[in-house]
Amino acid sequence: MGCNYPFRGGKDTLWEGGVRGVGFVYSKLIKKKPRVSYDLIDVTDWMPTFYHLAGGDVTSIKRNIDGLNVWETIAEGKPSPRKEVLHNIDPMRKFAAIRNERYKLVVNQDADYETTWHPRYILCRELTCKKFSFCVSLRSWRHVGRVREETGERNKISILLR
């Protein structure tokens, strides 16, 4: 399994380690630079953003797409217009996740996979995986957690429901 330390999970999981990625944007049009942004941006947002940059009117295509124009977030550091992301609904493996601003609902992820935090590869000899472990082995559960940008999902408020 891949490592996206310090975030929980990895490839093929719905935890932050499996869904969060890195992006890099360089342009002379960016007004607020250099900076690191923790704003919520989804892959579906690239198309309307590029459409806007090419001179298109995003309102004319808005009802047919899920993406949002996030250029002001990228260029000026304004808050992202995106408030939620549907990470997945998998009817075959029966798990799903949706994020709304700083909260995420994950359903049945650990029913199929015993996911935990995976330490950085170079630290595996120094640190034990138990130090990062947070597995719940209920067969059917829901997890609501507050996503913290700076530390991943290790510091979270959680509610387990049957």
N, C-alpha and C positions, 0 to 999 in steps of 0.2 A: 504494500500500500504506500502511496506517496506521502510525503511529509509537507505540511504547511504550518509548521511550528511558528508561533505558539497556539495556533487555532486547533480546535478539536476536530478530529476526523481527517479524511484524505479523499482521494479519488473515489467516486461512486458513493459518496455519502452526502447528506443534506446539512451537515454541520458546517460551520464557517470554513473549516479547512478544506471542504470539498466544493464549496460554491464561490468562495472569494478569490478574486484574481487581481493581478497587478496591471495597471495601464500606464502608459507614458504618452504624453501629448506635447509636441513641440510646434510652435507657430509664432510668427511675429504678431499675430492677432491677439495673443494672450496678454491681457493687461496686468493681471495680478500674478507675478512670478518672482522668484521660485517658491513653490509651496507643495505641501502634501495635503491631499484632500481625502476626507473620510466620508464624503457625501455618497448617498445611495444612487448608483447608476447601474442600469441593467444593459446587457448586450443589445436588447431591442431598442435602446435609445440611440444607438449610433446612426441608424438610417435616417430618422427625422432630423438629427443634428447635422448630418452631412447634407441633407436636402435643404435645410435652412441656410447652411453656408454656401450652397450653390445658387442661392437666390430664390428657392422655392417657398411657397406659402404652406407651412406645416398644417394650418387649420383646414386646408382643402383635403388632406389625406388622413387627418386625425381619427376619423370614425372608422377607418379600415385597418388601423395598426394599433399595437400595444405600446410602442415606444413613445418617448417624450423628447422634445428638444432640450438638451442639457447644456447648450453652448454657454449660457450665462454662468452656469456653475463652473464650467471648465475655464472660461476666459476671464471672468470677473470675480470668481470666488463667492457668488451668490448661492444661497441654499438650493439644493436640488428640488425640482418640482416633483420628483418621484417620491412617493410615500410608502409604496409597497412593491414587493417582488414575489411572484409565485415561482418558487424554486422547482417544484415538480409535483405531479400527482401520478404515481405509478400504480395502476390497477393490478398489474401482475404480481409485484412484490408487496403490494399493499402498504406503501408508505408515501408520505407527502410532507411538504413544508411550504410555509408562506411567511414572509417577513413584512411587518408593518412598522415603519420607522425604526425604532430601536428594539422592537420585540419580534420574536420568531416563534411560530408554532410548528413543532416537528411531531409527526405522527408515525409511530411504529418503526422508526429508523433502527433502533437496537433490537427489534424483534428478529431481524434477519442477520444483522451484523453486530458483533461486539466491538463497537467503535469506542475509541478513547483518544486522548492526546498522544501524538507520536512525537517523542523528543527529536531534536535535530539529529541527523545521522552521525555527526561527529561527536555528539554528546552521549551516545548510547552506552559507551564504556564507563562514563563518569556518573551518569544519572540512571536510576532505575525507572522503568516505565510505570511502576506502581506510584511513583511520586506524582505522576500526571493523570492517574486513572480516575475516571468518573463514569463507570458503566452501571447501568441499571438493567437487570435482566428480566424485567416483567415482559410477558408475552404481548400484551397490548397496553400501550401507554401513550400519553400525550405530554409533551414538554413545552412549557412556555418559558422562554428565557429572554432576559434583557441582553442585547448584544452590546458589548463594550468595545469600541474601536481600538483602544490602546492596548488591551490585554486579551482580546479574543473572548471566548466563552467561559473562561475559567472563573471569572467573578460575575456570577449571575444570580438572578432571583429565579427560582424555579417552582413550578407547581406540578405535581404528578396527580393525574386523575385516572380512575379506573373506567 
